[in-house]
Amino acid sequence: MKVRAHVFVSGRVQGVYYRSYTVDEARMLGITGWVRNIRGNRVEAVFEGESEPVEKMIAWCWEGSPSARVSDVEVNWEEPTGEFSDFTVAYGY
C-alpha cells in the first residue's frame, strides 16, 4: 500500500549534512519525494512509497546524519499523489 508522510525534523539538523544523508537513505529504500531546510533550524521532507519503507525512513529520521542531534520528528500522514519519480533536495524556504 502506498503512503505519504510529510515530516518535520527538529534539533541540530542543519549544517550537519542531514539532507544529503536523507537523500541517500530514501533512495536506498526506494522512496520518492524531497527534503529541504526550513526556518527555525528544522528540516522538512515528504516521503512517498510503500508503507514499510516509509515507516523505516521515519524511524531513520530520529538518527539522521552522524553529526545530527534530533529532538523531535513530527509526522503528518497525507494521501499519496504519485507525483515524484525520485528523491531530491528541494531548495528555498
DRENDO-734722 format. One record per residue: x negated, y, z of N, C-alpha, C, O in turn; residue in three letters. Coordinates in nm, 3 decimals. Atoms other than C-alpha are relative to their C-alpha. Example, Ala and Ser with C-alpha at 12.3 -4.5 7.8 and 13.67 -1.06 7.14 Angstrom:
    n_px    n_py    n_pz   ca_px   ca_py   ca_pz    c_px    c_py    c_pz    o_px    o_py    o_pz resn
  -0.089  -0.119   0.000  -1.230  -0.450   0.780  -0.090   0.120   0.000  -0.194   0.118   0.066  ALA
   0.082  -0.119  -0.006  -1.367  -0.106   0.714   0.077   0.109   0.073   0.026   0.220   0.090  SER
END
This chain:
    n_px    n_py    n_pz   ca_px   ca_py   ca_pz    c_px    c_py    c_pz    o_px    o_py    o_pz resn
  -0.083  -0.118   0.000   0.000   0.000   0.000  -0.088   0.125   0.000  -0.180   0.138   0.081  MET
   0.075  -0.125   0.007  -0.135   0.342  -0.099   0.047   0.095   0.108   0.166   0.106   0.138  LYS
  -0.029  -0.100  -0.103  -0.157   0.607   0.171  -0.084   0.124  -0.026  -0.178   0.122  -0.106  VAL
   0.074  -0.126   0.011  -0.279   0.965   0.202  -0.011   0.060   0.139   0.090   0.079   0.208  ARG
   0.024  -0.063  -0.130  -0.437   1.118   0.513  -0.067   0.135  -0.022  -0.167   0.145  -0.093  ALA
   0.056  -0.135   0.003  -0.504   1.491   0.549  -0.064   0.018   0.138   0.005   0.019   0.240  HIS
   0.076   0.010  -0.124  -0.777   1.514   0.812  -0.074   0.130   0.029  -0.126   0.195  -0.061  VAL
   0.076  -0.116  -0.048  -0.931   1.796   1.017  -0.094  -0.047   0.109  -0.051  -0.105   0.209  PHE
   0.102   0.048  -0.093  -1.256   1.724   1.200  -0.065   0.120   0.069  -0.108   0.215   0.004  VAL
   0.057  -0.108  -0.081  -1.383   1.946   1.482  -0.125  -0.048   0.072  -0.146  -0.168   0.092  SER
   0.124   0.029  -0.072  -1.716   1.966   1.664  -0.116   0.060  -0.076  -0.100   0.157  -0.149  GLY
   0.117  -0.044   0.077  -2.066   2.011   1.528   0.000  -0.080  -0.131  -0.063  -0.185  -0.141  ARG
  -0.018   0.073   0.125  -1.975   1.912   1.173  -0.039   0.083  -0.123  -0.027   0.036  -0.236  VAL
   0.051  -0.081   0.112  -2.112   2.197   0.960  -0.150   0.017   0.019  -0.199   0.033   0.131  GLN
   0.144  -0.014  -0.005  -2.479   2.226   0.871  -0.072  -0.128   0.041  -0.190  -0.125   0.074  GLY
   0.059   0.129  -0.041  -2.538   1.856   0.951   0.024  -0.107  -0.107   0.018  -0.227  -0.078  VAL
  -0.022   0.090   0.116  -2.463   1.702   0.605   0.123  -0.088   0.016   0.131  -0.195  -0.043  TYR
  -0.122   0.077  -0.021  -2.121   1.582   0.722   0.073  -0.026  -0.132   0.118  -0.137  -0.157  TYR
  -0.072   0.017   0.127  -1.963   1.643   0.380  -0.068  -0.102  -0.090  -0.002  -0.187  -0.150  ARG
   0.074   0.092   0.086  -2.236   1.457   0.195   0.017  -0.145   0.044   0.040  -0.234  -0.038  SER
  -0.020   0.135  -0.053  -2.210   1.154   0.420   0.144  -0.046  -0.021   0.169  -0.164  -0.045  TYR
  -0.140   0.034   0.021  -1.832   1.167   0.388   0.023  -0.047  -0.144   0.093  -0.145  -0.167  THR
  -0.011   0.039   0.141  -1.857   1.152   0.008  -0.054  -0.142  -0.019   0.011  -0.225  -0.082  VAL
   0.061   0.133   0.016  -2.090   0.851   0.026   0.089  -0.109   0.059   0.111  -0.213  -0.004  ASP
  -0.083   0.100  -0.068  -1.867   0.664   0.273   0.132  -0.022  -0.074   0.174  -0.136  -0.094  GLU
  -0.128   0.012   0.071  -1.543   0.739   0.087  -0.017  -0.074  -0.132   0.064  -0.160  -0.166  ALA
   0.023   0.069   0.128  -1.687   0.628  -0.246  -0.028  -0.148   0.022   0.019  -0.232  -0.054  ARG
   0.029   0.139  -0.031  -1.821   0.309  -0.088   0.128  -0.077   0.032   0.139  -0.195  -0.001  MET
  -0.128   0.064  -0.036  -1.470   0.235   0.044   0.103   0.005  -0.112   0.212  -0.052  -0.099  LEU
  -0.094  -0.008   0.111  -1.304   0.315  -0.290   0.112   0.100   0.021   0.221   0.086  -0.035  GLY
  -0.100  -0.101  -0.032  -1.118   0.618  -0.155  -0.018   0.120  -0.093  -0.130   0.154  -0.130  ILE
   0.006  -0.122   0.080  -1.031   0.922  -0.366   0.043   0.118   0.086   0.104   0.100   0.192  THR
  -0.039  -0.121  -0.072  -0.981   1.283  -0.256  -0.113   0.100   0.004  -0.191   0.110  -0.091  GLY
   0.102  -0.105  -0.011  -1.205   1.562  -0.132  -0.030   0.032   0.146   0.045  -0.007   0.236  TRP
   0.040  -0.046  -0.131  -1.385   1.712   0.167  -0.058   0.140  -0.015  -0.122   0.170  -0.116  VAL
   0.056  -0.135   0.005  -1.476   2.075   0.247  -0.015   0.056   0.141   0.050   0.011   0.235  ARG
   0.010  -0.076  -0.124  -1.590   2.306   0.525   0.112   0.102   0.003   0.151   0.156  -0.101  ASN
  -0.101  -0.104  -0.016  -1.323   2.538   0.663  -0.037   0.088   0.119  -0.124   0.054   0.199  ILE
   0.024  -0.092  -0.111  -1.317   2.828   0.903   0.015  -0.070   0.135   0.085  -0.171   0.147  ARG
  -0.007   0.061  -0.133  -1.360   2.753   1.270  -0.099  -0.113   0.017  -0.086  -0.194   0.109  GLY
   0.102   0.105  -0.005  -1.662   2.529   1.204   0.061  -0.140  -0.001   0.018  -0.229   0.072  ASN
  -0.065   0.130   0.015  -1.436   2.243   1.102  -0.019  -0.051  -0.142  -0.060   0.023  -0.231  ARG
   0.000   0.064   0.131  -1.424   2.001   0.810   0.141  -0.049  -0.027   0.207  -0.105   0.061  VAL
  -0.132   0.047   0.044  -1.105   1.927   0.616  -0.021  -0.101  -0.111  -0.110  -0.084  -0.194  GLU
   0.011   0.101   0.105  -1.057   1.621   0.399   0.137  -0.059  -0.032   0.227  -0.060   0.052  ALA
  -0.117   0.077   0.041  -0.790   1.437   0.203  -0.053  -0.134  -0.049  -0.136  -0.140  -0.140  VAL
   0.037   0.135   0.038  -0.830   1.060   0.177   0.122  -0.069  -0.059   0.229  -0.070   0.002  PHE
  -0.111   0.071   0.062  -0.615   0.862  -0.062  -0.050  -0.135  -0.049  -0.154  -0.145  -0.113  GLU
   0.038   0.134   0.042  -0.626   0.489  -0.123   0.082  -0.103   0.074   0.187  -0.072   0.131  GLY
  -0.067   0.107  -0.071  -0.525   0.156   0.019  -0.009   0.025   0.151  -0.104   0.087   0.199  GLU
  -0.013  -0.027  -0.143  -0.423   0.160   0.385  -0.125  -0.036   0.080  -0.173   0.046   0.158  SER
   0.114   0.045  -0.081  -0.714  -0.041   0.530  -0.125   0.086  -0.021  -0.185   0.128   0.077  GLU
   0.117  -0.086   0.018  -0.998   0.158   0.366   0.021   0.141   0.055  -0.072   0.200   0.109  PRO
  -0.026  -0.135  -0.052  -0.831   0.489   0.460  -0.008  -0.002   0.153  -0.063   0.091   0.213  VAL
   0.012   0.012  -0.146  -0.799   0.371   0.823  -0.147  -0.009   0.042  -0.187   0.051   0.141  GLU
   0.143   0.010  -0.029  -1.168   0.276   0.817  -0.068   0.136  -0.015  -0.157   0.171   0.063  LYS
   0.058  -0.131   0.022  -1.253   0.619   0.679   0.031   0.094   0.115  -0.055   0.169   0.159  MET
  -0.038  -0.084  -0.113  -1.062   0.791   0.956  -0.082  -0.038   0.124  -0.129   0.050   0.196  ILE
   0.083   0.044  -0.113  -1.245   0.581   1.216  -0.143   0.049  -0.018  -0.207   0.091   0.078  ALA
   0.136  -0.047   0.027  -1.575   0.672   1.047  -0.013   0.149   0.030  -0.120   0.193   0.074  TRP
   0.004  -0.145  -0.024  -1.488   1.043   1.080  -0.042   0.033   0.143  -0.101   0.138   0.166  CYS
   0.040  -0.023  -0.139  -1.541   1.012   1.457  -0.151  -0.008   0.016  -0.205   0.047   0.111  TRP
   0.147   0.012  -0.005  -1.907   0.923   1.387  -0.065   0.106  -0.090  -0.146   0.187  -0.044  GLU
   0.054  -0.096   0.095  -1.988   1.124   1.075  -0.147  -0.019  -0.027  -0.200  -0.129  -0.015  GLY
   0.143   0.005   0.029  -2.344   1.209   0.982  -0.079  -0.019   0.129  -0.026   0.006   0.237  SER
   0.079   0.026  -0.121  -2.628   1.120   1.222  -0.012   0.120   0.095  -0.019   0.101   0.216  PRO
   0.016  -0.118  -0.084  -2.659   1.480   1.349   0.133   0.061   0.046   0.134   0.154   0.126  SER
  -0.131  -0.054  -0.037  -2.284   1.542   1.383   0.036  -0.037   0.144  -0.008  -0.139   0.196  ALA
  -0.058   0.027  -0.132  -2.110   1.564   1.720   0.149   0.032  -0.010   0.190   0.147   0.005  ARG
  -0.144  -0.018   0.024  -1.738   1.512   1.661   0.074   0.007   0.133   0.055  -0.077   0.221  VAL
  -0.079  -0.014  -0.122  -1.499   1.635   1.929   0.148  -0.036  -0.023   0.218  -0.070   0.072  SER
  -0.139   0.032   0.027  -1.165   1.575   1.753   0.020  -0.031  -0.148  -0.046   0.026  -0.234  ASP
  -0.042   0.033   0.137  -1.013   1.419   1.441   0.153   0.003  -0.001   0.218  -0.082   0.060  VAL
  -0.145  -0.014   0.012  -0.660   1.535   1.358   0.042  -0.060  -0.134  -0.015  -0.027  -0.237  GLU
  -0.046   0.069   0.121  -0.473   1.320   1.104   0.146   0.032  -0.026   0.231   0.015   0.062  VAL
  -0.137  -0.023   0.045  -0.161   1.422   0.913   0.026  -0.093  -0.118  -0.043  -0.085  -0.220  ASN
  -0.033   0.094   0.107  -0.004   1.148   0.701   0.093   0.067  -0.099   0.191   0.132  -0.061  TRP
  -0.079  -0.060   0.108   0.136   1.259   0.365   0.029  -0.106  -0.104  -0.028  -0.215  -0.101  GLU
  -0.030   0.091   0.111   0.284   1.094   0.058  -0.117   0.001  -0.099  -0.164   0.108  -0.136  GLU
   0.108   0.003   0.099   0.011   0.975  -0.182   0.049   0.053  -0.135   0.164   0.033  -0.173  PRO
  -0.037  -0.060   0.128   0.008   1.157  -0.515  -0.068  -0.066  -0.119  -0.020  -0.056  -0.232  THR
   0.074   0.060   0.111  -0.247   0.965  -0.721  -0.071   0.102  -0.087  -0.112   0.070  -0.199  GLY
   0.057  -0.108   0.081  -0.389   1.297  -0.840  -0.151  -0.005  -0.014  -0.206   0.063  -0.100  GLU
   0.147   0.001   0.000  -0.755   1.212  -0.772  -0.054  -0.122  -0.074   0.006  -0.229  -0.074  PHE
   0.065   0.113   0.067  -0.990   0.996  -0.976  -0.133  -0.035   0.066  -0.194  -0.136   0.033  SER
   0.129   0.019  -0.066  -1.298   1.027  -0.749   0.010   0.066   0.137   0.115   0.120   0.174  ASP
   0.008  -0.073  -0.126  -1.404   1.162  -0.411  -0.110   0.104  -0.014  -0.223   0.070  -0.047  PHE
   0.093  -0.109   0.025  -1.575   1.501  -0.423  -0.004   0.100   0.116   0.078   0.096   0.208  THR
   0.006  -0.114  -0.091  -1.685   1.803  -0.222   0.076   0.114  -0.065   0.052   0.149  -0.181  VAL
  -0.074  -0.119   0.046  -1.442   2.093  -0.259  -0.066   0.121   0.065  -0.105   0.115   0.182  ALA
   0.066  -0.120  -0.053  -1.585   2.442  -0.213   0.100   0.110   0.021   0.202   0.117  -0.047  TYR
  -0.085  -0.112  -0.031  -1.430   2.751  -0.066   0.084  -0.027   0.123   0.111  -0.142   0.158  GLY
  -0.081   0.012  -0.120  -1.224   2.817   0.240   0.145   0.011  -0.040   0.234   0.004   0.044  TYR
END
